[in-house]
Amino acid sequence: MNRCVIFDLDGTLVDTPRGIVTTFAAVFSRLGLPTVDSASIRGTIGLPLPAAFAKLLGVAEDEPRVAECVAHYRSMSRRIMLPMAPNLVFRGVFDGLASLRENGFLLAVATNKFSANAEELLVAAGLRDEFSAVVGADQVPMPKPDPASGLLVLNRLGVAPERAVVVGDTTCDVLMARAAGMSSIGVTYGVHGVDQLLSAGPTWLVDSFAEVVTAVRECL
């Protein structure tokens, strides 16, 4: 029976938070909007872009400024982050993913990025070939923490929830896993800290990607 590991992307596989903060700041500057501190921007990572900009601007998601920010972000992020991507892959990810695949695990990505942006980043980082499926927020009715992304991955790969685990750095990932009937591994090196992750009740909590690999083998 197939076993599957579903990874978040930003802050779990690739250290994009640095590039994300820089890009958000560039968008605000380009549009003449008030400056937002880095900590506040980091706190929105994992949300869909419209939700993130709406939260930072303190407006509704259907506010025209939000759509304008999203459009600029998508354009500017390519120029800022994609060239950096190979150097942003977290330590241990390349070897860890290869080890999991060699041991028969199917690997997938479920992200709140739009699928085209996720695909671009994975290709730029040299990671795309590791994954059998990539699901973005535009492919499901509701983004994480709704279980739709995880359930779509399971359906595509023919894997039962009890044979899958979600790996992520935010409560959205942990809550999605629980809602979909999957185990979860929270990683502490990304966006959310230990206390925040623990509040969502992950099955495991680890501090490095090497520990992710160990936890996956233990739980599946």
Steps between C-alpha positions, in 0.01 A plus 500: 500500500629845407637735764512874444673803651334834424728800544425867537732712285583841651688468827506120482697407188627843393595796718285736300387710799806722448411559138130534579563778752721684251239466225209615717702806604581574135129482409401741776775737391406478132135580574577773753337308786603531867801293602422172681752347740669171413348310793147584386577388146652173623186443705292478180720244326296191426185699424385544139634826359163684501445407864854602592481843337150562635619423853805726471298784349212455742241477221268240348637256243277647226651847549657610164833579670533133593471384139752767398745383767462136398566582134815695585618230740470226238699705254769614741545169683633337185774759471587496870459141616546264207871582449553441874310171514787249470670660800181511707438124521526400865793286611428129461205535261667360186644196676192450714256499209722261305513266799123499540443428132756219505305347788178496301322811624297706255578871546267793437467872567185674628543875514291812530697646210330491162611186322690681222704695757572184697612317188730789405661507842549123513660497156726794586606329824575173321234310694211445257600150388478371857120533515223292348239773555491873569172656614453876525229716654342564159427129457270462801183674626669608824870531591673356805406453783200360315573132422425532126867531392606192692200299388566589135858374534377174654245455222756561225751258649255237619609516865282453808519775768643262759788427261597865462667771705513878452824692564477874552618802693165663581181418688321500162689185404434325830131589499461387139653165585269448795189598300599252226570216743878507455793513740713815504859605557556860601842648422631773729747658258234680292244770566313387813677444829476202732214631714290597198554162335422313821171688528384318185596158638749350252572127525875574504706815541853509354783749465667394173427329172710202604256457789210524254634193318533307826147594611351398164657156523369456854143604425450327165 
